[in-house]
């Protein structure tokens, strides 16, 4: 899934206040299972009991055609394989959940920050169709970018999207990424190569452009409650390739 989804001597508890001064890392060491929380979203690692809900929202050809690596059909076994994949210590392989007050958060998508294409982390995300046009993709992307720069001090973040995915391109541009060129990438859905746009955001540009709200980073317990799925709904992508 592409935007095509621990400091000595200090407390190992939650990293909070990452939304402070630009370029200032939060206190404590980076968490081993980071949870990112924004004003409306909870972005946490998946657990085995999330598989059914994840498969329900991911099994849609309109998701797969806008991603390069998403299988279709997408069943519980595919969700279980995603959940079982290793996540890099300085990356993310998370679910995006919408906070609902006193009710359990609702699963609305997924996000990754990984090194599939090299040492520079690459951002990826998708959002369920009923939650389009609410700014969730942008809010989640902002949180992941802050995590990359504030917590792990990466020099830059990359992202790609299909050239036909205008919605994802708008999210990418809102985050301050600059277009760096076009390329071809294999598509699991089309069983052929598709054209993609490449974008990059370096630390200096992020520091000068960042105007969005804050993110809180903390450690996740090894177990979490399963995310309620969007039962009875068909869902679609808003992501990068």
KOLTOR-253191 format. One record per residue (C-alpha): residue in three letters; x, y, z. Coordinates in steps of 0.25 Angstrom, whole numbers, plus 5000, padded with zeros to 4 digits. Each point is the difference from the previous one (the first is absolute). Layout:
% KOLTOR-253191
ALAXYZ;...
//
This chain:
% KOLTOR-253191
UNK500050005000;UNK500750134996;UNK499550155000;UNK499749904988;UNK500249925034;UNK504950065069;UNK501350165011;UNK500949955011;UNK499850065014;UNK498650054997;UNK498749935003;UNK499549894990;UNK498650045002;UNK499250074989;UNK500650104990;UNK499050125002;UNK500050144995;UNK500649974986;UNK499250114996;UNK500950105007;UNK501050094993;UNK500449974986;UNK501249914999;UNK499949965015;UNK500049865003;UNK499149955011;UNK500549955014;UNK500349865003;UNK500549894990;UNK499249964988;UNK499049905003;UNK500149864995;UNK498549994996;UNK499750154997;UNK498650055000;UNK499750134994;UNK498850085004;UNK499550134993;UNK498850085003;UNK499149914993;UNK500849874997;UNK500649895008;UNK501149934991;UNK500549875007;UNK500749874996;UNK499049894996;UNK499749875008;UNK499549874995;UNK498650035004;UNK500050114990;UNK500149914988;UNK498549984997;UNK499750155001;UNK501250044992;UNK499649904989;UNK498650054999;UNK500450144997;UNK501249964991;UNK499349914991;UNK499650094989;UNK500650014986;UNK500050155000;UNK501049995012;UNK500949904992;UNK500050084987;UNK500550125007;UNK501149935008;UNK501249924994;UNK500149895010;UNK498649985005;UNK499549864996;UNK498649984995;UNK499149935005;UNK500550045014;UNK499549905010;UNK500349975015;UNK501349924996;UNK500550134993;UNK499750085012;UNK500749905009;UNK501250004991;UNK500050155001;UNK499950005015;UNK501149895001;UNK501050084992;UNK501250065007;UNK500050155003;UNK501350074999;UNK500450065014;UNK500050144994;UNK498849984992;UNK498549985001;UNK499049894995;UNK498850055007;UNK498550014999;UNK499250135000;UNK498850015009;UNK499150115002;UNK499750055014;UNK498549995004;UNK500050065014;UNK499649905010;UNK499849894989;UNK501149914995;UNK500850064989;UNK499649964986;UNK500949944989;UNK500150104988;UNK501349964993;UNK501549965001;UNK501350075000;UNK501549964998;UNK501350065001;UNK501049904995;UNK501349984993;UNK499649914988;UNK500750094990;UNK501350035008;UNK500550075013;UNK499150124998;UNK498649975006;UNK498850004991;UNK498650045004;UNK498849934996;UNK498550005004;UNK498649984996;UNK498650045006;UNK498649934999;UNK499150074990;UNK498950045010;UNK501150085007;UNK500550084988;UNK500050154999;UNK500150015015;UNK501550035000;UNK500449865007;UNK501149974990;UNK500650135001;UNK500050005016;UNK500549865000;UNK501150034990;UNK500450125009;UNK500149925012;UNK500949904993;UNK500950114994;UNK500250065014;UNK500349865005;UNK501149984990;UNK500750145002;UNK499850025015;UNK500149865006;UNK501049934990;UNK500750124994;UNK499949954986;UNK500650104990;UNK498849994990;UNK498749924997;UNK499649954987;UNK498649974994;UNK499549954987;UNK498650004994;UNK499449954986;UNK500050114990;UNK498449994999;UNK499850015015;UNK499750155002;UNK499449995014;UNK501349945005;UNK500850104993;UNK499350115007;UNK500249945013;UNK501549994997;UNK500150144996;UNK499350055012;UNK501149935008;UNK501150084993;UNK500649894991;UNK500750054987;UNK499849924987;UNK501349934996;UNK499749924988;UNK499249894994;UNK500249854999;UNK499449874997;UNK499649905011;UNK499449865000;UNK498549995003;UNK499549885007;UNK498650034996;UNK500350034985;UNK501149894999;UNK500850114992;UNK500850125002;UNK499350145003;UNK500550145000;UNK500350065014;UNK500450145005;UNK501150015010;UNK500150115011;UNK500950035011;UNK500050095012;UNK501350035007;UNK500250055015;UNK500350154996;UNK498850014992;UNK499149935011;UNK500550105010;UNK499750124992;UNK498649954995;UNK499549925012;UNK498750075004;UNK499149895004;UNK499549955014;UNK500849915009;UNK500249865002;UNK500249925013;UNK500949885000;UNK499949895010;UNK500349855002;UNK498949904997;UNK499749885009;UNK500349874994;UNK498549974999;UNK498950104995;UNK498649994998;UNK499549964985;UNK499650124992;UNK498549994996;UNK499949994985;UNK499050084991;UNK499049884999;UNK499250004988;UNK500850114993;UNK500849994988;UNK501350095001;UNK501050064990;UNK501450065000;UNK500550145002;UNK501549985000;UNK501349994993;UNK500349894990;
//
